[in-house]
């Protein structure tokens, strides 16, 4: 690739010869439109050049969220010959693409949701067979340290930046599609070294015991941090210890939900923290002594859950194993749904975990996210979840009352159903 330094006519973005040809429409209308979006975003955020990305992760998959207009937009792009240029994965849909009837989805809604997936398939997402999930990094799609990405799902962005040390901003829906079509994004934000230093030191004087506790910690810190980069000190988490990745997955998801955190560091755990000097000279300090407010701020005390939801972000096999251990020998009185990626579900079935959970009355659903599903239409007026992000989205985006508790409390709720 030759960098000519020649700026785009209406911008100061330096484009390569190949990129200039794409802007001129030499690779077709879809690529030209994608370049217009990528260049416009780069310009807005002050980038001076575009950078190649190793992979893209697209959000805006739920038909409940994008509606008929969004589906038309995707179909039109697919009709124009839009095809992804780099490995690209999809965020969850509203429903399990196979078991949606069992979940209670209306066939008309299901047909539209399937049409959204079909449009992405035609664009070559997931090599034509997309696996909708917010945890692509659990499926072997593990980015490399310092690799540039264009990912859209906020929890996956936080994980990729923080736990892996890859580099991505949080792309918007159309921006991520455009990045996939040209394999480029603007060099701004978290792609730049100077923006990856921590601007908030978080002294943790409490010991999170569970994955949900890490979620609660993320909720507390995210609310204060906003878009700053937190640096956690005092956590007893060890890299490589059981559930360390799940704990950081929960922490990052919550930080990105109650705040807009795209990157965090944990002393002696995350890769850039190992390298030292990640704390900016000018920083604020936050001291956390109690996780209770994290649970309380995301709980509607009067809510009477009709559904218990686990798997936000999508559950790993270890988390599904924990649920199977907790429900063994019990009988659920409320529906207990675990959401995960389809390959993870397949392994859980093969290992007998799904059968154990189903024997207790629970269900494992692939592809789906309940925060972007028409939960009320499914008959659930309130939901309990072990995820701060899940509770935040249910309450603030879906308008569904929620309770946030530990995995044990969630299982207890499903078993006792308020009795
Ligand atoms: Fe994933 Fe949905 Fe939670 S996209 S992170 S399961 S809100």
Boltz pocket constraint, residues with backbone or C-beta under 6 A from the ligand:
constraints:
  - pocket:
      binder: B
      contacts: [[A, 91], [A, 92], [A, 134], [A, 153], [A, 155], [A, 253], [A, 311], [A, 312], [A, 313], [A, 314], [A, 339], [A, 368], [A, 369], [A, 370], [A, 371], [A, 372], [A, 389], [A, 390], [A, 393]]
      max_distance: 6.0
